[in-house]
Amino acid sequence: MVLTLVIGDMHVPMRAHMLPQQFRAMFVPGKIHYVISTGNLCSKEVADYLRQIASEVHIVKGDFDEQLQYPEVKVVVIGQFKIGICHGHQVVPWGDHESLSILQRQLDVDILVTGHTHKFEAFEHNGKFFVNPGSATGAFSGQTMDVVPSFVLMDIEGTRLTTYFYRLLGEEVKVEKIEFNKP
C-alpha cells in the first residue's frame, strides 16, 4: 500500500489563510509516502508544509505561483503507475475531457492529475484515469465563488488504484471512494 496525497489550488495567502484544520489533522507525517501538488500554492511556506508530510513531493507550477523552479508538467512513477501532473490552466477549454485526453496521450501516462478548476473530478476514459483534487482551501476561482474544500488520497497497490475523495462540508469531512484497475 502506497499512499499519495493529491492536493492543489490553495492560493495561500492570496485567497485563503491556510488549509482547514480538519484537513491538517489528517496529514500525519510518516503515513503518506508521496505528495502530488497541482500548483497554485502561492507561497514557499505551503511548499515547506507539504515537504513535512512526505519525503517525496512533486509540485508543478500554477498560473499564480511565483516560484519559478516548478516545472509546467511532470511525470512520475509510483508503483506500477505512470502519473502525469499539470496545473491545468494550459488545457483549453479548462477541464475539458477531450483536451485532458490529448495531454494524457502526449505524456503517455496511466493517470493524469490536473487542477485549476477548483472542483473535484475523477473519471476513467479509454483505460486511463483522470483526477482533479479541487481546491484544498476552498479558494474561489475565476469560474465560481462557491468552492468546496477538497483533496484526494490515492492508495496504490499493484495495478489497483483506490482514490479517496475528501471534502469539507460545513465543519464535517466527508469521504467517497473510487476504484480503478490498470488494464
N, C-alpha and C positions, 0 to 999 in steps of 0.2 A: 504494500500500500504506500503510494507516494502522494502526499497532499500538496496541492498547489493553490495558493491564493491568487485569484484574478481580480484586479481592482483598478479603478481609474477615475478620471474626471472629478478630482477632488476640489480643484480650484481654491486651495488654501494659500493665502488668506484673502484672496480677492472676492470670492463669492461665498465662502464658508469659513468658519473659525477653525474647525478640526473635525476629524471623524467622530461620529456619535459614540458616546461612552459604551453603549450596548455592543457596538462592533469591536471597539478597542479591547473590551473584556474578553472577547473570543480569540483574539490574536495572541496566543501564548507562544513565546519563543521556544524553539525546540520541537514543537508539534508539527509545524508547517515546514516542508522541505524547500519549496520554491515560492517566489513571488513573481507574478507577471503583472506589469502595470501598463495600461493603455495610454498613459501620459496625462497631461494637464494636471500634474501635481502642483505646479506653480511655485514651489519653494524647495530649497535644499533640505529644510527641516523635515518635510514629508518623506523625501527620499531616504534621509537618515533613519527615520522611524521605520520605514519598510525594511531597511537593512538590519534592524534589530529583531525582526520577526523571523527571517530566514537568512541563511548564509549565502544563498544564491538568489539574486534579484535581477530581473530583466525589465528594463524600462525603455519605452520608445517615446519620442518627442511628440507632444501635443501642440496644437496651434497657439496655446497660451504659455507654453513652457519657455522660460528664458535660459534654461540650462542647455547650452549648445552641444554638449558632449553626447546627448542621447541620439541614437540613430532614428531615421524616419520609419524604418521597418527592421524587424529582426526575426530570425528563425532559430529556434532552439529545439533540442531533442530531450524529451523527458520520457523515460521508459521506452516503450515501443512507438511513441507518437512523435511526429514531427509537427511542431507548433509554430505558426506564423503570428507575429504580433505587429499591429499597425494602429495608430490612434484612430484613424477613420475619416478625418477631415479631407483626406486625399481621395477618398472613394466617393464619386459623384454619380447619381444622387446619393446623399448620405443614408447609409443603412440599407440601400437597395440590394436585394438578394442576388440579382444577376451580376451587378458590379462587384459585390463581395466574392462571388464565384470566380470572376475573372482574376481577381487578386490571389485567391486561393490557388488557382491553377498556375499563375505566374510564379508563386513562391513554392509550388509543389509540396503542399503541407496537408496533413490529415485533419488538423484543427486550425481554424483561423479565429484569432481573438482580436476584436476591434472595439472601439469606444465611440466617443464624440456625440452620440445622440442622447446620452444621459438616461437611456431607457434600456432595461434588461431585455435581452432576446437570446434565444438559443434555438437552433434548428439544424436538421440534417438535410443535406442536399447532395445527390449523386455519390453517396457513400462517404461524405466528408461532414465534419461537424463545425458549426459556426456559433460563436458565443460573444455577446456584448454584456459586460457585467453591470452596465449602467453607471450612475454616479454614486460613489460610496458616501458622499456627504449630503447628497440631495441638492447639490448646487443647481441653480436654474440654468437653462440652456437658451440658445437663440430661438428654439422652437417652442419651449413651454416654461412656465414658471412653476408648474405643478410636477415636481420630480420626487419620486420615492427613493430614499437612500437604499442602495443595494450593492452587493458584491457576490462573487462566485467562489466556491471552493471545489476544486476538481480532485477526485480521488482516482488515480491511475493505477490499474492493476493488470499487468499483461496487456491484452488487446481490448480491455474493457475500461471505459471511462464512465464514472458516475459523477454527475455535476449537481452540486447542491447550490441552489439559488436562495440567498438570504436577502430579505427586505425588512425595513423598519416601518411598521405601521403604527403610528402613534408612539407609544413607548415600548411596544412589543415586537420582538424579532420573529418573523415567520420564515419557514424554510420549505422549499419544494425540491424534489429530486427528479433528475432526467438522466436516463441511461443511453449510452452509445457504445456499440461494438464495432471495432475496426474490422472491415471485411478481410 
